[in-house]
C-alpha cells in the first residue's frame, strides 16, 4: 500500500511539474507573441482582401485553406529553421529581424504612398487584368498568393517571437514557438473569418430578425463594417511602421550601433517626464516616422527590382 501511495505521489509530482512547464510555455508564448503585434495586426488587416470578389459560400473555405497554409509555414518550415539559427547562428537573428523590419517599413510606406497618389504599388502592374481567368483558377491563385504573403509575415512573427523567448533548453523553446504559432494563427484567421462574415450576419439579422432591436443591430453591423475595415487597415499600417522602425533600431543596437536607439530612448524619457504611456507613445511615434522614411527609400528598390524578380520566379504569388 505504501508503495502505491509513493507511486501516486510521484505521479502527482510529475503532473505538477508538467503543469508548471505548460504554464511557462503559455506565459512565454503570450509575451513573445505580443512582441510581434505589428506583423500580426497587418496579417489580420491584409488577409480579408484575398476573399473579395468571391461568392459568400467560398469565403470561409478560402480562409481555412490559407490558415492551413499558415500552420504549415510556421510549424513545418519556420519553427525548425528558427531553432537551428538560435542554436548554431544566433548572430543571424538580428540581421533577419532587420530584413523583416525593412519589409514592414516598405509595405507600410507603400500603402501611405498609394493613399497620397504616389506610384502604383507593387500589386498593380501592366497586364494584371489579363491574368484573371475562371473562378477556380482565380481562387487557387489568390490562395497561393495569400499563403506566400503569410510566409513572409509568419517569418517575421516567428523571428520576433524567438528573439523574445528567454534562453532555455531547445525543447522549451520549441514548445513556446509552437504555442506562439498556433495561438497567433488561430487568433488571426479566426478574427478574419469573423470580419469577413460580419456583414453577411448583419444582413441576415436585418432581414430575418424577429425583434426590432435585432434588426436594428443587423443594419448597424452592415453600416459599420466598411468603416471598420478602413480603420483596421490604418491601424495595421501604423503598426507596421512602428514595429518596423523599432526592429531596425533595436537590430542596429544588437550589432553595435547603439546611438540611434539611445537617442530615441532619451527623447521618449524627456517628453514622457515620468509618464510611462507618454514615453511609450513618443518612442512609438518616432519609430513610426523613421520606419516611414526608410520605407519611402525602399519603395523604388522594392517596386522596380525585388517585386519584378519575385513575380518572375513565383508568378502565382501575384
Secondary structure as UniProt FT lines:
FT   HELIX           2..35
FT   HELIX           37..47
FT   HELIX           48..51
FT   TURN            52..53
FT   HELIX           56..72
FT   HELIX           73..78
FT   HELIX           79..88
FT   HELIX           91..116
FT   TURN            122..123
FT   TURN            126..127
FT   HELIX           128..131
FT   HELIX           135..164
FT   HELIX           170..208
FT   HELIX           212..254
FT   TURN            255..256
FT   HELIX           259..272
FT   TURN            273..274
FT   HELIX           276..301
FT   HELIX           302..306
FT   HELIX           307..313
FT   HELIX           315..317
//
